[in-house]
Amino acid sequence: MQSDTGAFSDVDALPEPMFDVLFGVLRAMAEHPEIQRVRRTAWEALAPQPGQRLLDAGAGAGEVARELAAVVGAEGEVVAMDASARTLRAASDLTPAHLPVRFVQGDVRDLEFETGTFDGVRVERVLQHLADPDRAVAELARVTRPGGRICLVDTDWESAVTDGVPADLATAMRDRLLSLAADHHNDMGRTLRRRLVRAGLTAVTATPVTLVFPDPASAAVVMPFFNPAVPPEAGMIPDELRDRWFAEVAAAGERDEFLAALTIWVASAVRH
């Protein structure tokens, strides 16, 4: 969980109730079957092995770090890094003591690890929030040993589509989504391959995973502008469109005509 911009740019400064909501959202999203599909693709790209030392940058609630730790075993280690100390504490509380996970606060753009420290590194849905994502990619490459693997996972928000609601309303909401943060990288997912190539990495691959949501409740877990529980103060939905938007979304769901989709990309490479 790391961001230069947006409502959650300083997670540690959030009031306790709002932090609890955000952390709950992270956990619910991680359990969603479509996010699980993305993570299975990323798992295959990272290819964790027993005894490895791995970095999960932007570890959030720590689900992936715990799964990786179960594979690397006692002879290995997973470093779960996040910019938010509160998030790390909450993730640590969920982690059994026997798992070899070490929680570290840090900045993916300025990693405090020696060159070639890790057998593999991963970062999921973090780069889209950074003003200088290529600096982060360079740092991830630096701390990976020669022959080690790098896995990047991120969203292409420009791929978001909706069906079942009036076209003018869907267009207005999509335009709102893409304009929420001027310096947010809405196209990050599809740029991952290029960024790895420019970082001088080899064996670069890029795999799109299109998430499909056949009902509003499913979409709301991953795409917050479908979630009526998101408060108006978040500024995600224009006040003048809010009532109509959620009424049309609900009606489409009741007619079984709702559909939303979003593509998340998984890119991987090897440090030579």
C-alpha positions in Angstrom: 0.0 0.0 0.0 2.0 2.9 -1.3 0.8 6.1 -3.0 2.1 9.6 -3.8 -1.4 10.8 -4.4 -5.1 10.4 -3.6 -7.2 10.1 -0.5 -5.0 7.4 1.0 -1.6 9.0 0.3 -0.8 9.0 4.0 -2.4 5.8 5.3 -0.8 6.1 8.7 -2.6 9.5 9.3 -6.1 8.1 8.7 -8.6 8.1 11.5 -8.9 4.6 13.0 -12.3 3.8 11.6 -11.3 4.8 8.1 -8.1 2.8 8.3 -10.1 -0.2 9.5 -12.4 0.2 6.4 -9.5 0.5 4.1 -7.7 -2.6 5.5 -11.0 -4.5 5.3 -11.3 -3.5 1.6 -7.8 -4.9 1.0 -8.7 -8.2 2.6 -12.0 -8.5 0.7 -10.4 -7.7 -2.6 -7.7 -10.3 -2.0 -10.3 -13.0 -1.5 -12.2 -12.1 -4.7 -12.1 -14.9 -7.3 -11.0 -12.5 -10.0 -8.1 -11.1 -8.0 -7.2 -14.7 -7.2 -6.9 -15.4 -10.9 -4.5 -12.5 -11.3 -2.4 -13.7 -8.4 -2.3 -17.2 -9.8 -0.8 -15.8 -13.0 1.6 -13.7 -11.0 2.6 -16.8 -8.9 3.5 -18.7 -12.1 5.5 -15.8 -13.3 7.5 -15.5 -10.1 7.9 -19.3 -9.7 8.8 -19.3 -6.0 10.9 -22.2 -4.7 11.9 -23.6 -1.3 14.8 -21.9 0.3 14.5 -18.6 -1.7 14.6 -15.1 -0.3 11.8 -13.1 -1.8 10.5 -9.5 -1.6 6.8 -8.5 -1.7 6.9 -4.8 -2.1 3.7 -3.0 -1.2 2.6 -6.1 0.7 -0.7 -4.7 2.0 -2.6 -7.2 4.2 0.2 -9.7 3.6 -1.8 -12.6 2.0 0.7 -13.2 -0.8 3.7 -12.9 1.6 2.2 -15.6 3.8 1.6 -17.9 0.8 5.1 -17.3 -0.4 6.5 -18.0 3.0 4.8 -21.4 3.1 6.7 -22.3 0.0 10.2 -21.0 0.8 10.0 -22.6 4.2 12.4 -22.3 7.1 15.4 -22.2 4.9 14.1 -19.2 3.0 12.6 -15.8 3.9 9.9 -13.4 2.6 10.4 -9.7 3.2 6.9 -8.1 3.3 7.5 -4.4 2.7 5.0 -1.5 2.8 5.1 2.2 3.2 2.5 2.1 5.9 3.6 1.1 9.4 -0.1 0.6 10.5 -0.7 -1.7 7.6 2.4 -3.7 8.4 1.3 -4.1 12.0 -2.1 -5.3 11.0 -0.6 -7.7 8.5 1.8 -9.0 11.1 -1.0 -9.7 13.5 -2.6 -12.0 10.8 0.7 -13.9 10.2 1.4 -17.1 12.1 4.7 -16.9 14.0 6.1 -20.0 12.3 6.1 -18.5 8.9 9.4 -16.9 7.8 8.0 -13.4 7.0 9.8 -10.3 8.0 7.8 -7.1 7.9 9.7 -4.0 6.9 8.6 -0.4 6.4 10.1 1.1 3.2 9.8 2.9 -0.1 9.9 0.9 -3.3 11.7 3.8 -5.0 14.6 3.7 -2.5 15.0 0.2 -1.2 17.3 -0.2 1.7 18.7 -3.6 0.6 22.0 -4.6 -0.8 22.3 -5.2 -4.5 21.4 -8.8 -5.5 19.7 -9.5 -2.1 16.6 -11.4 -3.4 16.0 -14.5 -5.6 12.7 -12.9 -6.7 10.7 -9.7 -6.2 7.1 -8.8 -6.8 5.0 -5.6 -6.6 1.3 -5.5 -7.1 -0.9 -2.5 -7.9 1.6 0.0 -6.5 3.4 1.5 -9.5 0.2 3.1 -10.8 0.3 5.5 -7.8 3.9 6.6 -8.1 5.2 9.8 -9.7 8.3 8.0 -10.9 7.5 4.3 -11.4 10.6 3.6 -13.5 12.8 4.5 -10.5 10.9 1.8 -8.5 11.4 -0.8 -11.3 15.1 0.0 -11.4 15.3 -0.5 -7.6 13.5 -3.8 -7.8 15.9 -4.9 -10.5 18.9 -3.8 -8.5 18.0 -5.8 -5.4 17.4 -8.9 -7.5 20.3 -11.3 -7.9 21.5 -12.3 -11.4 19.1 -14.9 -12.7 16.4 -13.8 -10.3 12.9 -13.1 -11.3 10.9 -9.8 -11.2 7.1 -9.8 -11.3 5.0 -6.6 -11.7 1.2 -6.6 -11.4 -0.8 -3.5 -12.2 -4.1 -2.2 -13.5 -5.1 -0.7 -16.9 -7.9 1.5 -15.7 -8.5 2.7 -19.2 -9.7 -0.8 -20.0 -12.7 -0.5 -17.6 -16.0 -1.1 -19.3 -19.6 -1.4 -18.2 -22.8 -2.7 -19.8 -26.4 -2.6 -18.7 -26.5 1.0 -17.7 -27.3 3.9 -20.1 -24.3 4.7 -22.3 -24.2 8.4 -21.4 -24.0 7.6 -17.7 -21.4 4.9 -18.2 -19.3 7.3 -20.3 -19.6 10.1 -17.6 -18.5 7.7 -14.9 -15.6 6.4 -16.9 -14.4 9.9 -17.6 -14.7 10.7 -13.9 -12.7 7.6 -13.0 -9.9 8.5 -15.3 -9.7 12.2 -14.2 -9.7 11.6 -10.4 -5.9 12.0 -10.1 -4.1 13.9 -12.8 -0.7 12.2 -12.1 -2.2 8.7 -11.6 -1.0 6.2 -14.2 -4.3 4.9 -15.5 -2.5 3.0 -18.2 0.1 1.4 -15.9 -0.8 -2.2 -16.6 -0.1 -2.2 -20.3 3.2 -0.2 -19.8 4.8 -2.8 -17.6 6.5 -4.7 -20.4 8.0 -1.6 -21.8 9.3 -0.5 -18.4 11.0 -3.9 -17.8 12.6 -3.8 -21.3 13.9 -0.3 -20.7 15.4 -1.4 -17.3 17.6 -3.8 -19.3 15.9 -7.0 -18.1 15.6 -10.1 -20.2 13.0 -12.9 -20.8 10.3 -10.2 -20.5 6.7 -11.5 -20.7 3.4 -9.7 -20.3 0.0 -11.4 -19.7 -3.3 -9.6 -19.6 -5.9 -11.0 -17.1 -9.4 -9.6 -17.8 -11.6 -9.5 -14.7 -15.3 -10.0 -15.4 -18.0 -9.1 -13.0 -21.5 -10.3 -13.8 -23.2 -8.5 -11.0 -22.8 -5.2 -9.1 -21.9 -6.8 -5.8 -19.0 -8.6 -7.3 -17.8 -5.5 -9.2 -18.0 -3.4 -6.1 -15.3 -5.4 -4.3 -12.6 -4.5 -6.9 -14.1 -1.4 -8.6 -15.1 1.0 -5.8 -17.3 3.3 -8.0 -19.8 0.4 -8.0 -19.9 0.4 -4.2 -22.7 2.5 -2.7 -20.9 2.3 0.7 -18.1 4.5 -0.6 -18.9 7.9 1.0 -19.7 10.9 -1.1 -16.7 12.7 0.6 -14.4 10.4 -1.3 -15.2 12.4 -4.4 -15.3 9.3 -6.6 -18.8 9.9 -7.9 -20.1 13.4 -8.8 -22.9 14.4 -6.5 -25.2 15.1 -9.4 -24.8 11.6 -10.8 -24.7 9.5 -7.6 -28.4 8.7 -7.1 -29.0 8.0 -10.8 -25.8 5.9 -11.1 -26.5 3.6 -8.3 -30.2 3.3 -9.3 -29.2 2.3 -12.8 -26.5 -0.1 -11.6 -29.0 -1.8 -9.2 -31.7 -2.0 -11.9 -29.2 -3.6 -14.3 -28.3 -6.2 -11.7 -32.0 -6.9 -11.0 -32.6 -7.5 -14.8 -29.4 -9.7 -14.9 -28.1 -7.3 -17.6 -25.2 -5.9 -15.6 -21.6 -6.5 -16.8 -18.3 -4.9 -15.9 -14.8 -5.8 -16.9 -11.2 -4.6 -16.1 -7.8 -5.8 -17.3 -4.9 -6.2 -14.9 -1.5 -7.1 -16.4 1.1 -9.4 -15.1 4.6 -8.8 -16.4 7.8 -10.6 -15.5 11.5 -10.6 -16.4 14.9 -12.0 -15.4 17.8 -10.0 -14.2 20.9 -10.9 -16.3 
